[in-house]
Amino acid sequence: MPLIVFESPDAPAVDVSTPEGGRLVDVCDERSACIPFSCRSASCGTCRIDVLEGAELLDPPADEELDVLEIFGDDPARRRLACQVRFRGGEGRLRVRPCDD
């Protein structure tokens, strides 16, 4: 089962073991992770995250997410929208933090 580590410069890291697969936004809600959200529909970019480790555990971004990331000039291999991220099952570690720019 994947381990998700939410890092923040302002708070201690939050480690969450998750069931196989799911939506990152649901994990954030359940564990009060440090990722800010606003629209939750891939339209505002508030929940942009840096993927520090474990990008291979994530499903590829859909067109809506890619459109928003392009507006910000973000590389989808390193930055994603937490409201849109789905992670795959299996073993591994995903480390993310809120985008700082």
N, C-alpha and C positions, 0 to 999 in steps of 0.2 A: 504494500500500500504506500502511495507517495507521501512524503513528508514535505509540507509547505512551510517555508520560513519567511515571515513578513518582517523585514528590517525597516527601521526608521531612525533618523538622526536624533529624534526627540523622545524616543521611548525605547524600552527594552524590546528585543526581538520576540516575536510570538511564533512558536513552533506548533504546527497542527498536523497530526496524522489524519489522513482522509480515506474514505472508502474509494473503491476503484471508480475513477471517472467522476465528472461533475463540473459544475460551474464555479469559477473562482469567486464570483460575487456572492454566492450562497455561503461559501466558507468565510468570507469577510464578514458577512452579516452575523453568522453564528458565533464567531469568535471575537467580534469587535476589533478586527484588524485595522491597522493604521492607514488604510487606503481610503481617500476621500471619494465620494460618489455624488453625482448630481442627477443627471438624466437617466442613467442606466439603460440607454438605448443607442449607444454609439453615435451621439450627435454633439456632445460638448467637449470631450477630451479631459474632463476633470479627473478621471480615474486612470490616467496614463501611468504605467509602471515600467520600471527598468527590470528586465529579466537578467539577473546576475548569474544564475545557474539553473540548468534543467530545462532549457527551451525545448528539448526533444520530447518532453512530457506533455507538451501542449499541442492541441489541434491547430492546424494552420488558420490564420485569420480569414474571416469572410470578407466579401467585398465592402460591406458597410464599415467594418473596422479599418480596412486598408484606406478607404477614402478619408477618414478622420486622421489617421496617422500621417497620410500624405500632406494634409493641410498644415500640420505641425513640422513637417520635414523629418519625421521619425523613421528609422529603419525598423521594420517589423520583426527582424531577427533579434533585436535587442530591446525594443519597446513595444508594449501592447496596451490595450484598453482592458482593465480588470473586469469591466462589466460584460465583456464579450468573450473572455478567455474560457475555454473548456479544456480540462486536463484529462489525459488518458490514464487508464489504470496501469498497474504494474509498479515495480520498485523504482525508487529514485528520489531525488531531492530537488525541489523547486525553491529557489531563493528570489524574492522580489522586494522592491522598495518603491515608494511613491516617487514619481518623476520630480526632480528638483528644479526644473527650469520652466 
